[in-house]
């Protein structure tokens, strides 16, 4: 085995390592995307189950909630 063969083996090993690292990064990125989407779906399902819309206030209810009636004082 001469020096050229050793250099070629090291180059091939480095290329394999680069390819494996790239593949592993792609797999992790894909898993991350799926995980994030799954967490968002789960959060939306949870929010849909736990939150209820606020009650609607009618004009009469708003008048009742506005405080004491001041019309009596205004008439004096």
C-alpha positions as protocol buffer text, in pm:
chain_id: "A"
residue {
  index: 1
  type: UNK
  ca { x: 0 y: 0 z: 0 }
}
residue {
  index: 2
  type: UNK
  ca { x: 143 y: 331 z: -98 }
}
residue {
  index: 3
  type: UNK
  ca { x: 70 y: 684 z: 20 }
}
residue {
  index: 4
  type: UNK
  ca { x: -174 y: 750 z: -266 }
}
residue {
  index: 5
  type: UNK
  ca { x: -392 y: 456 z: -157 }
}
residue {
  index: 6
  type: UNK
  ca { x: -395 y: 578 z: 203 }
}
residue {
  index: 7
  type: UNK
  ca { x: -493 y: 927 z: 92 }
}
residue {
  index: 8
  type: UNK
  ca { x: -771 y: 789 z: -128 }
}
residue {
  index: 9
  type: UNK
  ca { x: -903 y: 579 z: 163 }
}
residue {
  index: 10
  type: UNK
  ca { x: -909 y: 881 z: 391 }
}
residue {
  index: 11
  type: UNK
  ca { x: -1088 y: 1088 z: 127 }
}
residue {
  index: 12
  type: UNK
  ca { x: -1347 y: 812 z: 80 }
}
residue {
  index: 13
  type: UNK
  ca { x: -1396 y: 782 z: 457 }
}
residue {
  index: 14
  type: UNK
  ca { x: -1441 y: 1160 z: 486 }
}
residue {
  index: 15
  type: UNK
  ca { x: -1700 y: 1157 z: 205 }
}
residue {
  index: 16
  type: UNK
  ca { x: -1890 y: 873 z: 372 }
}
residue {
  index: 17
  type: UNK
  ca { x: -1887 y: 1063 z: 702 }
}
residue {
  index: 18
  type: UNK
  ca { x: -2012 y: 1380 z: 532 }
}
residue {
  index: 19
  type: UNK
  ca { x: -2291 y: 1187 z: 358 }
}
residue {
  index: 20
  type: UNK
  ca { x: -2393 y: 1014 z: 682 }
}
residue {
  index: 21
  type: UNK
  ca { x: -2393 y: 1342 z: 875 }
}
residue {
  index: 22
  type: UNK
  ca { x: -2604 y: 1508 z: 605 }
}
residue {
  index: 23
  type: UNK
  ca { x: -2853 y: 1219 z: 604 }
}
residue {
  index: 24
  type: UNK
  ca { x: -2876 y: 1225 z: 985 }
}
residue {
  index: 25
  type: UNK
  ca { x: -2938 y: 1603 z: 985 }
}
residue {
  index: 26
  type: UNK
  ca { x: -3213 y: 1562 z: 724 }
}
residue {
  index: 27
  type: UNK
  ca { x: -3379 y: 1287 z: 927 }
}
residue {
  index: 28
  type: UNK
  ca { x: -3367 y: 1496 z: 1243 }
}
residue {
  index: 29
  type: UNK
  ca { x: -3506 y: 1799 z: 1062 }
}
residue {
  index: 30
  type: UNK
  ca { x: -3793 y: 1590 z: 923 }
}
residue {
  index: 31
  type: UNK
  ca { x: -3869 y: 1445 z: 1267 }
}
residue {
  index: 32
  type: UNK
  ca { x: -3857 y: 1795 z: 1416 }
}
residue {
  index: 33
  type: UNK
  ca { x: -4104 y: 1925 z: 1158 }
}
residue {
  index: 34
  type: UNK
  ca { x: -4343 y: 1640 z: 1227 }
}
residue {
  index: 35
  type: UNK
  ca { x: -4304 y: 1684 z: 1603 }
}
residue {
  index: 36
  type: UNK
  ca { x: -4375 y: 2056 z: 1589 }
}
residue {
  index: 37
  type: UNK
  ca { x: -4683 y: 2002 z: 1371 }
}
residue {
  index: 38
  type: UNK
  ca { x: -4807 y: 1729 z: 1606 }
}
residue {
  index: 39
  type: UNK
  ca { x: -4761 y: 1953 z: 1910 }
}
residue {
  index: 40
  type: UNK
  ca { x: -4952 y: 2234 z: 1740 }
}
residue {
  index: 41
  type: UNK
  ca { x: -5238 y: 1999 z: 1648 }
}
residue {
  index: 42
  type: UNK
  ca { x: -5248 y: 1867 z: 2004 }
}
residue {
  index: 43
  type: UNK
  ca { x: -5253 y: 2220 z: 2146 }
}
residue {
  index: 44
  type: UNK
  ca { x: -5539 y: 2323 z: 1917 }
}
residue {
  index: 45
  type: UNK
  ca { x: -5738 y: 2013 z: 2014 }
}
residue {
  index: 46
  type: UNK
  ca { x: -5679 y: 2090 z: 2381 }
}
residue {
  index: 47
  type: UNK
  ca { x: -5782 y: 2453 z: 2340 }
}
residue {
  index: 48
  type: UNK
  ca { x: -6095 y: 2352 z: 2150 }
}
residue {
  index: 49
  type: UNK
  ca { x: -6197 y: 2122 z: 2435 }
}
residue {
  index: 50
  type: UNK
  ca { x: -6116 y: 2351 z: 2724 }
}
residue {
  index: 51
  type: UNK
  ca { x: -6222 y: 2695 z: 2607 }
}
residue {
  index: 52
  type: UNK
  ca { x: -6580 y: 2806 z: 2585 }
}
residue {
  index: 53
  type: UNK
  ca { x: -6688 y: 3126 z: 2414 }
}
residue {
  index: 54
  type: UNK
  ca { x: -6777 y: 3413 z: 2647 }
}
residue {
  index: 55
  type: UNK
  ca { x: -7148 y: 3471 z: 2704 }
}
residue {
  index: 56
  type: UNK
  ca { x: -7312 y: 3735 z: 2492 }
}
residue {
  index: 57
  type: UNK
  ca { x: -7433 y: 4042 z: 2676 }
}
residue {
  index: 58
  type: UNK
  ca { x: -7761 y: 4190 z: 2565 }
}
residue {
  index: 59
  type: UNK
  ca { x: -7829 y: 4561 z: 2590 }
}
residue {
  index: 60
  type: UNK
  ca { x: -8044 y: 4506 z: 2901 }
}
residue {
  index: 61
  type: UNK
  ca { x: -7769 y: 4306 z: 3070 }
}
residue {
  index: 62
  type: UNK
  ca { x: -7513 y: 4574 z: 2991 }
}
residue {
  index: 63
  type: UNK
  ca { x: -7741 y: 4839 z: 3141 }
}
residue {
  index: 64
  type: UNK
  ca { x: -7778 y: 4628 z: 3456 }
}
residue {
  index: 65
  type: UNK
  ca { x: -7402 y: 4590 z: 3481 }
}
residue {
  index: 66
  type: UNK
  ca { x: -7322 y: 4957 z: 3432 }
}
residue {
  index: 67
  type: UNK
  ca { x: -7369 y: 5041 z: 3800 }
}
residue {
  index: 68
  type: UNK
  ca { x: -7626 y: 5230 z: 4006 }
}
residue {
  index: 69
  type: UNK
  ca { x: -7899 y: 5411 z: 3827 }
}
residue {
  index: 70
  type: UNK
  ca { x: -7811 y: 5780 z: 3815 }
}
residue {
  index: 71
  type: UNK
  ca { x: -8135 y: 5897 z: 3658 }
}
residue {
  index: 72
  type: UNK
  ca { x: -8293 y: 5962 z: 3998 }
}
residue {
  index: 73
  type: UNK
  ca { x: -8015 y: 6207 z: 4087 }
}
residue {
  index: 74
  type: UNK
  ca { x: -8040 y: 6381 z: 3751 }
}
residue {
  index: 75
  type: UNK
  ca { x: -8412 y: 6448 z: 3799 }
}
residue {
  index: 76
  type: UNK
  ca { x: -8358 y: 6639 z: 4126 }
}
